[in-house]
Amino acid sequence: MTDTSMTISQHQSPLTITGNDIAGADTVFTEGALAFVQALCQEFMPERDRLLDARKQRQLSIDKGQLPDFLPQTRAIRDGEWQIRGIPHDLRDRRVEITGPVERKMIINALNANVKVFMADFEDSLAPSWDKVVQGQINLRDAVNGTITYTNEQTGKLYQLNDNPAVLICRVRGLHLPEKHLQFNGKMIPGGLLDFALYFYHNYRQLLAKGSGPYFYIPKLQGHEEARWWAKVFGFAEERFCLAPGTIKCTCLIETLPAVFEMEEILYELRSNIVALNCGRWDYIFSYIKTLKKHADRILPDRQQVTMDKPFLSAYSRLLIKTCHKRGALAMGGMAAFIPAKDEQANAAVLAKVRMDKELEARNGHDGTWVAHPGLADTAMAIFNDYIGENHSNQLHITRDVDAPILASELLAPCEGERTEEGMRLNLRIALQYIEAWIGGNGCVPIYGLMEDAATAEISRTSIWQWIQHGQSLSNGKLVTKALFKSMLVEELAKVKEEVGQETFTRGQYTKAAVLLEEITTSDDLVDFLTEPGYQLLTE
């Protein structure tokens, strides 16, 4: 237990810290910061619990046959004339953003990359061990102050910030993820509320002083009522610290199927604070599977075939652009998960794929895009420079008003493609290696030329679950059953052992990962997020 938590206990506070003492934690869990966390928990935890319960009830209706659709009760918002409050100067040009976990070297390299924004991530690319959650806040505070450095112990190389680093945005954890090392009245607190509170409290003054502000990415919203909850959180913080309404700015990821039908309502509820929506494409594909899991006519093919030119994903991208630009918000494109290859020919193929993807986004009217690796920044930047130009900051002028209205049927359209044995085996190896890394404390992992995070691993395992549940056959005629999955799992675990080597395999947690993967893939009920059972196994 930390020294801070012992002080809290002596005052019979409802907030207790149970995590181990981390170097520097006393500068994070100050009296003022803890008072703010406690006030947020007191005010907002009960409603958060109701929102999570509402998710379950909504899913039950969809499981029984009711497909997602635009809400009749909020038509007045969609038909109304209104705009978001506005976009700060340093968030108007976001043509390339890089993402990555809140690790010290990553933060420096990302802020120094040829990008406009770095999204520092407490969510899908971070395995939230207590040490990484606390150290991440220290790292971000040092980055905001401009004092962050990192020295490689092996080479002695010093990493430090260049002049004019990228704009910093903090992505907090989703509503569903708890932080088990802090409890309020004996209950684990929401991880995202802690991430928000600590980053805001320790950095808002310095950020505002240098002409920026407390900026956040909000993940995995499922509807406008959850957006309203965040609007209340932001308003509470602004009032408590005597800041003008709208000082806090956020970008919401549209990465769940229910949320795509409520994009205007999400913008409306957060209109004082929001500046953009983002196409969180990998989580969106995962959510398509999860939301429509009982619908046998909407089963996806191999993950590698589900590309942004597929009708249901194209409709999603175009609707997001049209919705955002109508309301004065930016429309951010999705992630290029590729990483540069060392072989020149292979790297040329990687860059060609990235170029094709980014040209599609820019042509559609997106205002910017994501990359996972600094080595892709120049390629993405060149494409968006061509479309946006030097004299503009974004593509807000592209209204897509000439488009026909995008219907619910287009957003729900089945996706054509094959289910192959090769694809299933690849999914297995990706999920195995990712889960092994995650429970070992690493949430952002290069696997087979892609930077994998929780979202891509989720697609891998839920695709197989869906094929099993609906008795699908592979293109070679094999029926996908639990027995087939288990036999393939044994074979692919052996292949992974061969690929990583005996020493790495023995030192790692591959067998534990295989057990977890089997449990969540053969379960009759789909486990909502692999990070929830994974969190119980996470190495501290």
C-alpha positions in Angstrom: 0.0 0.0 0.0 1.3 3.4 -0.8 2.2 6.1 1.8 -0.6 8.2 0.2 -3.2 5.5 0.8 -2.2 5.1 4.4 -2.8 8.8 4.9 -6.2 8.4 3.2 -7.1 5.5 5.5 -6.3 7.5 8.6 -8.9 10.1 7.6 -11.6 7.4 6.9 -11.8 8.5 3.3 -14.1 6.4 1.0 -11.2 6.4 -1.5 -8.4 3.9 -0.9 -5.3 2.9 -2.9 -4.3 -0.7 -2.8 -1.5 -0.7 -5.4 2.2 -1.1 -4.5 4.3 2.0 -3.9 5.7 3.3 -7.2 8.6 5.7 -7.5 7.2 9.2 -8.0 3.6 8.1 -7.0 3.6 10.7 -4.2 3.8 13.5 -6.9 0.8 12.0 -8.7 -1.4 11.1 -5.8 -1.2 14.5 -4.1 -3.9 15.6 -1.7 -5.5 17.9 -4.3 -5.5 15.2 -7.0 -7.0 12.6 -4.7 -9.7 15.0 -3.6 -10.6 15.6 -7.2 -10.7 11.8 -8.0 -12.9 11.3 -4.9 -15.3 14.1 -6.0 -15.6 12.6 -9.5 -16.3 9.1 -8.1 -18.9 10.5 -5.7 -20.6 12.4 -8.4 -20.4 10.1 -11.4 -19.8 6.4 -10.5 -23.5 5.5 -9.9 -24.5 6.8 -13.3 -21.6 5.0 -15.0 -22.9 1.8 -13.5 -26.4 2.5 -14.9 -24.9 3.2 -18.3 -23.1 -0.1 -18.4 -26.3 -1.9 -17.4 -28.1 -0.1 -20.2 -25.5 -1.5 -22.7 -26.5 -5.0 -21.6 -30.2 -4.3 -22.0 -29.7 -2.9 -25.4 -27.6 -5.9 -26.5 -30.3 -8.3 -25.3 -32.8 -6.5 -27.6 -30.4 -6.8 -30.6 -29.8 -10.5 -29.7 -33.6 -11.0 -30.0 -33.7 -9.6 -33.5 -34.0 -5.8 -33.2 -31.3 -4.3 -35.4 -29.6 -1.0 -34.5 -31.2 2.0 -36.2 -31.3 5.8 -36.0 -33.3 6.9 -32.9 -36.8 8.3 -33.7 -36.9 10.2 -30.3 -33.8 12.3 -31.2 -34.9 13.2 -34.8 -35.2 16.9 -33.7 -31.5 17.0 -32.9 -30.6 15.5 -36.3 -32.9 17.9 -38.1 -31.9 21.0 -36.0 -29.6 23.8 -36.9 -26.7 23.9 -34.5 -22.9 23.8 -34.4 -20.2 22.7 -31.9 -18.7 25.5 -29.9 -15.5 25.7 -31.9 -12.0 24.3 -32.4 -8.9 25.7 -30.7 -6.1 26.9 -33.1 -3.7 24.0 -32.3 -6.4 21.4 -33.0 -7.5 22.8 -36.4 -4.8 21.0 -38.4 -4.6 17.3 -37.5 -3.7 15.9 -40.9 -1.5 13.1 -39.4 -1.7 11.8 -35.8 0.4 9.1 -34.3 -0.7 6.9 -31.4 1.0 4.8 -28.8 1.2 3.9 -25.1 2.3 6.4 -22.4 5.8 4.9 -22.2 8.7 7.3 -21.9 10.7 6.6 -25.1 7.5 6.2 -27.1 6.2 9.6 -26.0 9.4 11.4 -27.0 9.6 9.7 -30.4 6.0 10.3 -31.1 6.1 14.0 -30.2 9.2 14.4 -32.3 7.7 12.6 -35.4 6.5 14.4 -38.6 2.9 14.5 -37.3 0.6 17.2 -36.0 -0.8 15.3 -32.9 0.3 12.5 -30.6 -2.4 10.5 -28.9 -0.9 9.2 -25.7 -2.8 6.1 -24.8 -4.0 4.6 -21.5 -6.4 2.4 -23.4 -6.0 -0.3 -26.2 -2.3 0.0 -26.7 -1.4 0.0 -22.9 -1.7 -3.1 -20.7 -2.7 -1.1 -17.6 -0.5 -2.6 -14.9 -0.4 -0.3 -11.8 3.2 0.6 -12.6 2.4 1.7 -16.1 -0.7 3.7 -15.1 1.2 5.6 -12.5 4.4 6.0 -14.6 2.3 7.1 -17.6 1.0 10.0 -15.7 4.5 11.0 -14.6 5.7 10.7 -18.2 2.9 12.9 -19.5 3.5 15.5 -16.9 7.1 15.7 -17.8 6.2 15.9 -21.5 3.8 18.8 -20.9 6.6 20.5 -18.9 9.1 19.9 -21.7 11.5 18.1 -19.4 11.0 14.5 -20.5 14.1 12.5 -21.3 15.0 8.9 -21.7 18.4 7.2 -21.8 18.9 3.8 -23.4 20.8 1.8 -20.8 22.5 -0.5 -23.4 23.7 2.2 -25.8 23.7 5.3 -23.7 21.6 7.1 -26.3 19.7 10.1 -25.0 16.2 10.9 -26.2 14.7 14.3 -25.6 12.1 16.6 -27.1 12.8 18.6 -30.3 11.5 22.2 -30.7 7.9 22.4 -31.7 6.7 18.9 -30.7 3.3 17.6 -31.8 0.1 18.5 -29.9 -0.6 16.1 -27.0 -4.0 14.4 -26.6 -4.6 11.9 -23.8 -6.8 8.8 -24.5 -8.4 7.5 -21.3 -9.8 4.0 -20.7 -13.3 3.1 -21.8 -16.2 3.2 -19.4 -16.2 -0.6 -19.0 -12.6 -0.9 -17.7 -12.0 -0.7 -13.9 -8.9 0.4 -12.0 -8.5 -2.3 -9.4 -5.9 -0.5 -7.4 -8.2 2.4 -6.4 -11.5 1.7 -4.6 -14.3 4.1 -3.7 -16.6 2.8 -1.0 -15.1 -0.6 -1.6 -15.8 -0.7 -5.4 -13.2 -0.5 -8.1 -13.3 2.9 -9.7 -13.6 3.5 -13.5 -10.2 3.5 -15.0 -11.1 6.3 -17.5 -12.2 8.6 -14.7 -8.8 8.1 -13.0 -6.9 8.7 -16.2 -8.9 11.9 -16.9 -8.7 13.2 -13.4 -4.9 12.8 -13.0 -4.0 14.1 -16.5 -6.3 17.1 -16.2 -5.4 18.0 -12.6 -1.6 17.9 -13.1 -1.4 19.5 -16.5 -4.2 21.9 -17.3 -2.5 25.1 -16.0 0.8 24.4 -17.9 -1.1 23.4 -21.1 -3.2 26.6 -21.1 -0.2 28.7 -20.3 1.6 27.5 -23.4 -1.4 28.1 -25.7 -2.8 24.6 -25.8 -5.3 22.9 -23.4 -6.4 19.7 -21.7 -7.3 17.6 -24.7 -8.8 14.1 -24.5 -9.7 11.1 -26.7 -12.8 9.3 -25.5 -13.1 5.6 -26.6 -15.8 3.1 -27.1 -18.9 5.2 -26.5 -22.1 3.3 -27.4 -24.5 6.2 -27.5 -25.4 9.8 -26.7 -26.3 9.1 -23.1 -22.7 8.1 -22.5 -21.5 11.2 -24.3 -23.8 13.2 -21.9 -22.1 11.6 -19.0 -18.7 12.8 -20.2 -20.1 16.3 -20.9 -21.1 16.4 -17.2 -17.7 15.2 -16.1 -16.0 17.9 -18.2 -18.4 20.6 -16.9 -17.8 19.5 -13.3 -14.1 19.8 -13.8 -14.3 23.2 -15.5 -16.5 24.6 -12.8 -14.4 23.2 -9.9 -11.3 24.8 -11.3 -12.9 28.1 -12.4 -12.3 27.5 -16.1 -14.5 28.8 -18.9 -17.0 26.3 -20.3 -15.5 24.5 -23.2 -11.9 24.7 -22.0 -11.6 21.0 -22.0 -11.7 19.6 -25.6 -12.3 16.0 -26.7 -12.4 13.8 -29.7 -14.7 10.8 -29.6 -13.9 7.6 -31.4 -16.8 6.1 -33.3 -15.8 2.5 -32.8 -19.0 0.7 -31.8 -21.8 -0.2 -34.1 -24.5 1.4 -31.8 -22.6 4.7 -31.8 -22.6 5.1 -35.6 -26.4 5.6 -35.4 -26.0 8.4 -32.8 -23.1 10.4 -34.1 -25.1 13.7 -34.4 -26.5 13.1 -30.9 -23.0 12.5 -29.5 -21.8 15.7 -31.1 -24.8 17.6 -29.7 -24.4 16.3 -26.1 -20.7 17.3 -26.1 -21.1 20.4 -28.3 -19.4 22.6 -25.7 -16.3 20.4 -25.6 -16.1 18.2 -28.7 -13.9 19.1 -31.7 -13.9 15.8 -33.7 -15.1 12.3 -34.3 -12.6 9.5 -35.3 -13.2 6.4 -37.3 -11.9 3.7 -34.9 -12.1 1.2 -37.6 -10.6 -1.9 -35.9 -12.8 -1.7 -32.8 -15.7 -0.9 -35.1 -15.2 -4.2 -37.0 -14.9 -6.0 -33.6 -18.1 -4.2 -32.5 -20.0 -5.2 -35.7 -19.2 -8.9 -34.8 -20.1 -8.5 -31.2 -23.3 -6.5 -31.6 -24.6 -8.8 -34.4 -23.3 -12.0 -32.8 -26.7 -13.7 -32.9 -27.5 -12.7 -36.6 -26.4 -15.5 -38.8 -26.8 -13.4 -42.0 -24.1 -10.9 -40.9 -21.0 -13.1 -40.4 -17.7 -11.5 -41.4 -15.0 -13.3 -43.5 -11.3 -13.4 -42.8 -10.1 -10.3 -41.0 -7.7 -9.4 -43.7 -10.5 -9.2 -46.3 -12.5 -6.6 -44.2 -11.1 -3.5 -45.7 -12.4 0.1 -45.8 -13.7 -0.2 -49.3 -16.3 -2.8 -48.2 -19.8 -1.3 -48.4 -20.6 -1.2 -44.6 -17.3 0.4 -43.8 -17.4 2.9 -46.6 -20.8 4.0 -45.5 -19.5 4.4 -41.9 -16.6 6.6 -43.1 -18.7 8.7 -45.4 -21.5 9.2 -42.8 -18.9 10.3 -40.2 -17.5 12.9 -42.5 -20.8 14.3 -43.5 -22.1 14.4 -39.9 -19.0 16.1 -38.6 -18.6 18.7 -41.3 -22.3 19.6 -41.0 -21.8 20.5 -37.4 -18.3 22.2 -37.7 -16.3 19.2 -36.3 -13.3 17.5 -37.8 -13.6 14.0 -39.2 -10.6 11.9 -38.4 -9.7 8.8 -40.4 -8.5 5.4 -39.1 -5.4 3.6 -38.2 -2.7 2.4 -40.6 -1.5 -0.5 -38.5 1.4 -1.4 -40.8 5.0 -1.0 -39.6 7.9 -0.4 -41.9 9.8 -3.5 -43.1 13.6 -3.7 -43.2 13.7 -5.4 -46.6 13.5 -2.7 -49.3 11.0 -4.6 -51.5 8.8 -5.6 -48.6 8.8 -2.0 -47.3 7.8 -0.7 -50.8 4.8 -3.0 -50.6 3.9 -1.8 -47.1 4.0 1.9 -48.2 1.9 1.1 -51.2 -0.8 -0.3 -49.0 -0.6 2.7 -46.6 -0.8 5.1 -49.6 -3.9 3.4 -51.0 -5.6 3.5 -47.7 -4.8 7.1 -46.9 -5.7 8.3 -50.4 -9.2 6.8 -50.0 -9.6 8.6 -46.6 -8.4 12.0 -48.0 -10.5 11.6 -51.1 -13.6 10.9 -49.0 -13.0 14.1 -47.1 -11.3 13.1 -43.8 -9.4 15.9 -42.1 -6.6 13.7 -41.0 -5.5 10.1 -40.3 -3.7 7.8 -37.8 -0.4 6.0 -38.1 1.1 3.6 -35.6 4.7 4.1 -36.5 6.9 7.2 -37.1 8.2 5.5 -40.3 4.8 5.9 -41.9 4.3 9.6 -41.0 6.0 11.0 -44.1 3.9 8.9 -46.5 0.6 9.8 -44.8 1.6 13.5 -44.5 2.4 13.7 -48.2 -1.0 12.4 -49.2 -2.9 14.7 -46.8 -0.8 17.7 -47.9 -1.8 17.0 -51.5 -5.5 17.1 -50.6 -5.6 19.8 -47.9 -2.8 22.0 -49.2 -0.5 24.5 -47.4 -3.2 27.2 -47.2 -5.8 25.2 -45.4 -5.9 23.3 -42.1 -8.5 20.7 -42.9 -11.3 19.7 -45.3 -14.3 21.1 -43.4 -15.5 22.6 -46.6 -16.3 19.1 -48.0 -19.9 18.7 -46.9 -20.8 15.5 -48.9 -24.2 17.1 -49.4 -24.5 15.6 -52.8 -24.4 12.1 -51.3 -27.7 10.2 -51.0 -28.8 9.7 -47.4 -26.9 6.8 -45.8 -29.4 4.3 -44.6 -29.3 1.9 -41.7 -29.3 -1.0 -44.1 -26.0 0.2 -45.7 -24.3 0.5 -42.2 -25.5 -3.1 -41.5 -24.8 -4.6 -44.9 -23.2 -8.1 -44.8 -19.6 -8.3 -45.9 -18.6 -10.6 -48.8 -15.5 -12.7 -48.6 -14.0 -16.1 -47.8 -13.3 -17.8 -44.5 -10.1 -19.6 -45.0 -8.1 -22.1 -43.0 -5.0 -20.0 -43.5 -7.0 -16.9 -42.2 -8.2 -18.8 -39.1 -4.8 -20.1 -38.2 -3.3 -16.6 -38.7 -6.0 -15.2 -36.3 -5.0 -17.8 -33.8 -1.3 -17.0 -33.9 -2.0 -13.2 -33.7 -4.4 -13.6 -30.7 -2.0 -15.9 -28.9 1.0 -13.7 -29.2 -1.0 -10.5 -28.4 -2.6 -12.0 -25.3 0.7 -13.3 -24.1 2.3 -9.9 -24.5 -0.7 -8.1 -22.9 -0.8 -10.2 -19.7 3.0 -9.7 -19.5 2.4 -5.9 -19.4 2.8 -4.9 -23.1 -0.3 -3.7 -24.9 1.3 -2.6 -28.2 3.0 -5.4 -30.1 4.5 -5.8 -33.6 3.3 -9.1 -35.1 3.8 -10.2 -38.7 4.3 -6.6 -40.0 1.4 -5.0 -38.1 1.3 -3.1 -34.9 -1.4 -5.0 -33.0 -3.3 -3.6 -30.1 -6.3 -4.9 -28.2 -8.8 -4.1 -31.0 -7.1 -6.2 -33.7 -6.7 -9.1 -31.3 -10.4 -8.8 -30.4 -11.4 -9.2 -34.1 -9.2 -12.3 -34.4 -10.8 -14.1 -31.5 -14.4 -13.0 -32.0 -14.3 -13.9 -35.7 -13.6 -17.5 -34.8 -16.2 -17.5 -32.0 -18.8 -16.3 -34.5 -17.9 -19.0 -37.0 -18.1 -21.7 -34.3 -21.5 -20.4 -33.0 -23.1 -20.3 -36.5 -21.6 -23.6 -37.8 -19.7 -21.9 -40.6 -17.5 -23.9 -43.0 -14.1 -22.8 -44.2 -13.4 -22.4 -48.0 -11.9 -25.9 -48.0 -15.1 -27.4 -46.6 -13.9 -27.9 -43.0 -16.7 -27.2 -40.4 -15.6 -24.7 -37.8 -16.3 -26.4 -34.4 -14.9 -26.1 -30.9 -13.0 -29.3 -31.6 -11.4 -27.9 -34.7 -10.4 -24.7 -32.9 -8.8 -26.7 -30.1 -6.8 -28.9 -32.4 -5.7 -25.8 -34.4 -4.8 -24.0 -31.1 -2.4 -26.8 -30.2 -0.8 -26.8 -33.6 -0.5 -23.0 -33.8 0.9 -22.8 -30.3 3.6 -25.1 -31.4 4.2 -23.0 -34.5 4.5 -19.8 -32.3 7.0 -21.7 -30.1 9.0 -22.5 -33.2 8.9 -18.8 -34.3 9.8 -17.2 -31.1 12.3 -19.8 -29.9 12.4 -22.2 -26.9 14.0 -19.6 -24.5 11.4 -16.8 -25.2 8.6 -19.3 -25.1 9.7 -20.8 -21.8 10.2 -17.3 -20.3 6.9 -16.0 -21.6 3.3 -16.8 -20.7 2.2 -18.5 -23.9 0.5 -21.4 -22.3 -1.5 -19.1 -20.0 -2.5 -17.1 -23.0 -3.6 -20.2 -24.9 -5.8 -21.2 -21.9 -7.4 -17.8 -21.8 -7.9 -17.7 -25.6 -9.6 -21.2 -25.5 -11.9 -20.1 -22.6 -13.1 -16.9 -24.4 -13.4 -18.5 -27.9 -15.2 -21.6 -26.9 -17.5 -20.0 -24.4 -21.2 -20.2 -25.4 -21.6 -16.5 -24.3 -19.3 -14.1 -26.0 -17.0 -12.4 -23.6 -17.4 -8.6 -24.2 -13.7 -7.7 -24.0 -10.6 -9.9 -23.7 -9.0 -7.2 -21.6 -11.5 -7.9 -18.8 -10.4 -11.4 -17.9 -6.9 -10.5 -19.1 -6.8 -7.7 -16.4 -7.1 -10.4 -13.7 -3.9 -12.1 -15.2 -2.0 -8.9 -15.9 1.5 -9.0 -14.5 2.0 -6.3 -11.9 
